[in-house]
Amino acid sequence: MTISLRANPLLIDQANREGLIDNEEKRALQALLAHLVQETFWSFMVRVEKAARASAAEPTSEAIIAQRLISEEKRLESSLALLVQRVPEVRREADTVSAIRQGISNLKSAMRQVRQLASEYEQGRTELLNLAGVGLMVEILAHELNRATATALATLQHLPSEELSNAAAKSLQGLSAQLKTLQKRLKVLDPLSTSARNRKEKVDIRRLLLDFAEAHSDHFRREEVSWSVKVMPTPSSDLIVTVVRGMILQVLENLVSNSLYWLRQQKLLTPEVKQRIEVVLDCDDRLLTFSDNGPGIAPNDRDRIFEAFFTKKPAGEGKGLGLFISREIAKYHGAEFRLEPDSNGVLRTFTLDLRNVR
């Protein structure tokens, strides 16, 4: 792609050369560049930064231990060679010598695996600590909003309705209904608070899904999205697992947020399509599947969508953290979180596999 003065005559420098004149073309260029940086270069820059930090780091105790093991390996090889040379009986025991050398090799291989695991653990720990800071800000905002909403509702309930005009009364009734809906959403967020974030408890997943759907019912109605929950083998079947309730709700919130965004984009292209989200809870197989009828995910992105900061949304519309966090939450509980094709072969079904969670 080439941007030139002839092809883009409205991209004009300001008189003081401090940027382009503000107009729609300038804003389009800014959005395009932001999208390219976020989608194409961001994950690359994160990897480069990690590699730079690793190369600049001082030798750690783990690195020192690795060096000692290498030295010990060389010393053992030398001693073994000397033993074979000096003792005839050892020379004749070729299998024994081979076994010793194989043991040395296995020890070296195990150390490499330990170093790899330690590196992956440290990277994941750093990323999750950063995400915890984001979660804390959300918690603070939700707390303040919850308090303000409760105060507003209390005020509305004590207003003398006989002193209000019909128009004002209807307006306040509408506001009261919206605030009550917001209260439901905030109650759903409450288990995400710090005090409850890491407390595992017995949770009825069927009941949790029904409460989640009720809290979002007005939201789905406004978005004109049909939401359905199917419980198998019977509608009254239960699936009770020991999990952190707030974390499972976080997974559902992430999935709903993504679905609603892409369903909106789909509606712009095909307004006649009825948007829907379908959740199936198989209590016997201990599987929760979440599907929509949006555009789906490109096969090339099947694994990348679970990487931190990877997103296909325009700059400013998404951070690329929702699915990454959801998979980390699943791992925390010993569960699996994966993307699978639906019956039409389109990648738009997410599965939370709870078979190893009791």
MOFENRA-V416269 format. One record per residue. RES is the residue in one letter. SS is DSSP state (h for helix, s for strand, l for the rest). OMEGA is omega in radians with two decimals (999 if undefined). D_CENTER is the distance of its C-alpha to the mean C-alpha in Angstrom with 1 decimal. Layout:
# MOFENRA-V416269
RES_SS_OMEGA_D_CENTER / RES_SS_OMEGA_D_CENTER
This chain:
# MOFENRA-V416269
M_l_3.14_32.4 / T_l_3.07_35.1 / I_l_-3.09_35.4 / S_l_3.12_39.1 / L_l_-3.12_41.5 / R_l_-3.11_43.3 / A_l_-3.10_40.3 / N_l_-3.03_38.7 / P_l_-3.10_41.7 / L_l_3.02_39.8 / L_l_-2.97_37.8 / I_l_3.08_40.5 / D_s_2.96_40.7 / Q_l_-3.09_41.7 / A_l_-3.12_45.2 / N_l_3.09_44.1 / R_l_-3.14_41.8 / E_l_3.11_38.8 / G_l_-3.14_36.5 / L_s_3.04_36.7 / I_l_-3.07_38.3 / D_l_3.04_35.8 / N_l_-3.07_35.7 / E_h_-3.12_33.4 / E_h_3.11_33.7 / K_h_-3.12_32.6 / R_h_3.09_29.5 / A_h_3.10_28.7 / L_h_3.12_29.0 / Q_h_3.14_26.8 / A_h_3.13_24.0 / L_h_3.14_24.6 / L_h_3.12_24.5 / A_h_3.13_21.4 / H_h_-3.14_19.6 / L_h_-3.14_21.1 / V_h_-3.07_20.1 / Q_h_-3.02_16.4 / E_h_-2.99_16.1 / T_h_-2.97_18.8 / F_h_-2.99_19.3 / W_h_-3.11_16.3 / S_h_3.09_14.6 / F_h_-3.13_18.3 / M_h_3.11_19.2 / V_h_3.13_16.5 / R_h_3.14_17.9 / V_h_3.14_21.4 / E_h_3.11_20.9 / K_h_-3.14_19.8 / A_h_3.14_22.8 / A_h_3.12_25.1 / R_h_-3.12_24.2 / A_h_-3.10_24.8 / S_h_-3.10_28.1 / A_h_-3.05_29.3 / A_l_3.06_28.7 / E_l_3.11_31.7 / P_l_3.14_32.4 / T_l_3.10_30.8 / S_h_3.11_32.5 / E_h_3.12_30.5 / A_h_3.13_31.9 / I_h_3.11_35.3 / I_h_3.13_35.2 / A_h_3.13_34.3 / Q_h_3.11_37.3 / R_h_3.13_39.5 / L_h_3.10_38.5 / I_h_3.12_39.4 / S_h_3.13_42.7 / E_h_3.12_43.4 / E_h_3.13_42.7 / K_h_-3.14_45.3 / R_h_3.12_47.7 / L_h_3.11_47.5 / E_h_-3.14_48.0 / S_h_-3.13_51.1 / S_h_3.13_52.4 / L_h_3.11_52.0 / A_h_3.14_53.9 / L_h_3.13_56.6 / L_h_3.13_56.9 / V_h_-3.11_57.2 / Q_h_-3.00_59.9 / R_h_-3.04_62.0 / V_l_-3.09_61.9 / P_h_-3.13_63.2 / E_h_3.14_61.8 / V_h_3.14_58.3 / R_h_-3.11_58.9 / R_h_-3.14_59.9 / E_l_-3.08_56.7 / A_h_-3.13_54.4 / D_h_3.14_51.9 / T_h_3.12_51.5 / V_h_3.14_51.0 / S_h_3.14_48.4 / A_h_3.12_46.5 / I_h_3.13_46.5 / R_h_3.11_45.2 / Q_h_3.10_42.5 / G_h_3.09_41.5 / I_h_3.13_41.2 / S_h_3.13_39.0 / N_h_3.12_36.7 / L_h_3.13_36.4 / K_h_3.13_35.4 / S_h_3.13_32.7 / A_h_-3.14_31.3 / M_h_3.09_31.1 / R_h_3.13_29.2 / Q_h_3.10_26.6 / V_h_-3.14_26.4 / R_h_3.14_25.9 / Q_h_3.13_23.0 / L_h_3.14_21.3 / A_h_3.14_22.0 / S_h_-3.13_20.6 / E_h_3.13_17.3 / Y_h_-3.10_17.2 / E_h_3.12_18.1 / Q_h_3.14_15.5 / G_h_3.13_12.6 / R_h_-3.14_14.5 / T_h_-3.13_14.9 / E_h_-3.11_11.4 / L_h_3.07_10.5 / L_h_3.09_13.8 / N_h_-3.13_13.0 / L_h_3.12_9.9 / A_h_3.09_12.3 / G_h_3.08_14.7 / V_h_-3.14_12.5 / G_h_3.13_12.2 / L_h_3.12_16.0 / M_h_3.10_16.8 / V_h_3.14_15.3 / E_h_-3.14_17.2 / I_h_-3.14_20.4 / L_h_3.14_20.2 / A_h_3.12_19.8 / H_h_-3.13_22.7 / E_h_-3.14_24.9 / L_h_3.12_24.2 / N_h_-3.13_25.0 / R_h_3.14_28.2 / A_h_3.14_29.3 / T_h_3.13_28.7 / A_h_3.12_30.7 / T_h_-3.14_33.5 / A_h_3.13_33.7 / L_h_3.11_34.0 / A_h_3.12_36.7 / T_h_-3.12_38.6 / L_h_-3.10_38.5 / Q_h_-3.08_39.8 / H_l_3.08_42.8 / L_l_3.10_43.8 / P_l_-3.05_47.2 / S_h_-3.11_46.5 / E_h_-3.13_50.3 / E_h_-3.11_50.3 / L_l_3.03_47.7 / S_l_3.13_48.4 / N_h_-3.11_47.0 / A_h_-3.13_44.6 / A_h_-3.14_43.3 / A_h_3.13_43.0 / K_h_3.13_41.0 / S_h_3.13_38.7 / L_h_3.07_38.1 / Q_h_3.10_37.6 / G_h_3.11_34.8 / L_h_3.13_33.3 / S_h_3.13_33.6 / A_h_3.13_31.9 / Q_h_3.14_28.9 / L_h_3.11_28.7 / K_h_3.07_28.8 / T_h_3.12_25.9 / L_h_3.10_24.0 / Q_h_3.11_25.1 / K_h_-3.13_23.6 / R_h_-3.12_20.2 / L_h_3.08_20.6 / K_h_3.07_21.8 / V_h_3.14_18.6 / L_h_-3.03_16.7 / D_h_3.12_19.3 / P_l_3.11_17.9 / L_l_-3.09_15.0 / S_l_-3.07_17.8 / T_h_-3.06_18.6 / S_h_-3.07_21.4 / A_h_-2.95_19.5 / R_h_-3.04_16.1 / N_l_-3.13_17.2 / R_l_3.12_20.0 / K_l_3.14_20.0 / E_s_3.07_22.3 / K_s_-3.09_23.5 / V_s_3.04_21.6 / D_s_-3.06_23.0 / I_h_3.11_20.1 / R_h_3.14_22.6 / R_h_3.13_23.6 / L_h_3.12_20.1 / L_h_-3.13_19.4 / L_h_3.10_22.8 / D_h_3.12_22.2 / F_h_-3.14_18.9 / A_h_3.13_20.8 / E_h_-3.13_23.7 / A_h_-3.09_21.8 / H_l_-3.02_20.3 / S_h_3.13_23.6 / D_h_3.11_25.0 / H_h_3.12_21.8 / F_h_-3.14_21.9 / R_h_3.12_25.7 / R_h_-3.13_25.4 / E_h_-3.10_23.0 / E_l_3.14_25.5 / V_s_3.08_22.9 / S_s_-3.12_24.2 / W_s_3.13_22.0 / S_s_3.07_23.3 / V_s_3.10_22.6 / K_s_3.13_24.7 / V_s_-3.11_25.3 / M_s_0.07_27.1 / P_l_3.07_29.7 / T_l_-3.14_31.1 / P_l_-3.11_29.7 / S_l_-3.14_30.6 / S_l_3.14_28.9 / D_l_2.97_26.8 / L_l_-3.10_23.9 / I_s_-3.11_23.8 / V_s_3.12_21.4 / T_s_-3.07_21.0 / V_s_2.96_17.5 / V_l_-3.04_16.1 / R_h_-3.09_16.5 / G_h_3.14_14.3 / M_h_3.11_11.3 / I_h_3.06_12.0 / L_h_3.12_12.6 / Q_h_3.09_9.3 / V_h_3.13_7.9 / L_h_3.12_10.9 / E_h_3.14_10.6 / N_h_-3.13_7.3 / L_h_3.13_9.3 / V_h_-3.14_12.4 / S_h_3.12_11.5 / N_h_-3.11_10.7 / S_h_-3.10_13.7 / L_h_3.13_16.0 / Y_h_-3.07_15.5 / W_h_3.03_16.3 / L_h_3.07_19.0 / R_h_3.14_20.6 / Q_h_3.11_20.8 / Q_h_-3.11_22.3 / K_h_3.09_24.8 / L_h_-3.12_26.1 / L_h_-3.10_27.2 / T_l_-3.07_28.3 / P_l_-3.06_29.3 / E_l_-3.08_31.1 / V_l_3.08_28.2 / K_l_-3.08_27.3 / Q_s_-3.13_23.5 / R_s_3.01_22.1 / I_s_-3.11_19.2 / E_s_3.10_20.1 / V_s_3.12_18.8 / V_s_3.09_20.8 / L_s_3.10_21.1 / D_s_-3.04_23.3 / C_l_3.11_24.6 / D_l_-3.14_26.8 / D_l_3.10_24.3 / R_l_-3.14_21.5 / L_s_3.02_19.0 / L_s_3.13_17.0 / T_s_-3.07_16.4 / F_s_-3.09_15.0 / S_s_2.96_16.8 / D_s_3.11_18.0 / N_l_3.09_20.8 / G_l_-3.05_19.2 / P_l_-3.14_19.6 / G_l_-3.05_17.1 / I_s_-3.14_15.4 / A_l_-3.14_17.8 / P_h_-3.13_18.6 / N_h_-3.10_18.3 / D_h_-3.02_14.6 / R_l_3.13_13.8 / D_l_-3.05_12.4 / R_h_-3.10_11.4 / I_h_3.14_8.7 / F_h_3.09_6.6 / E_l_3.09_7.9 / A_l_3.06_7.0 / F_l_3.05_8.9 / F_l_3.12_9.7 / T_l_3.05_10.6 / K_l_3.12_13.7 / K_l_3.09_14.3 / P_l_3.12_17.3 / A_l_3.14_17.2 / G_l_-3.12_16.7 / E_l_-3.11_15.0 / G_l_-3.11_11.3 / K_l_-3.12_9.6 / G_l_-3.10_7.2 / L_l_-3.00_4.2 / G_h_-3.10_3.0 / L_h_3.06_2.9 / F_h_3.13_2.7 / I_h_-3.12_2.9 / S_h_3.13_4.3 / R_h_3.11_6.1 / E_h_3.09_7.2 / I_h_3.11_8.4 / A_h_3.13_10.2 / K_h_-3.13_11.7 / Y_h_-3.11_12.8 / H_l_-3.07_14.8 / G_l_3.13_16.1 / A_l_3.06_14.5 / E_s_3.11_13.1 / F_s_-3.02_10.3 / R_s_3.09_11.6 / L_s_-3.10_12.7 / E_s_3.08_16.4 / P_s_3.06_19.3 / D_l_-3.08_21.0 / S_l_3.10_24.8 / N_l_3.13_25.4 / G_l_-3.13_23.4 / V_l_-3.13_20.7 / L_s_3.13_17.1 / R_s_3.08_15.7 / T_s_3.09_15.4 / F_s_-3.11_12.4 / T_s_2.97_13.9 / L_s_-3.06_13.1 / D_s_-3.05_16.0 / L_l_-3.04_17.6 / R_l_-3.14_20.8 / N_l_-3.14_20.6 / V_l_-3.11_19.8 / R_l_999_23.0
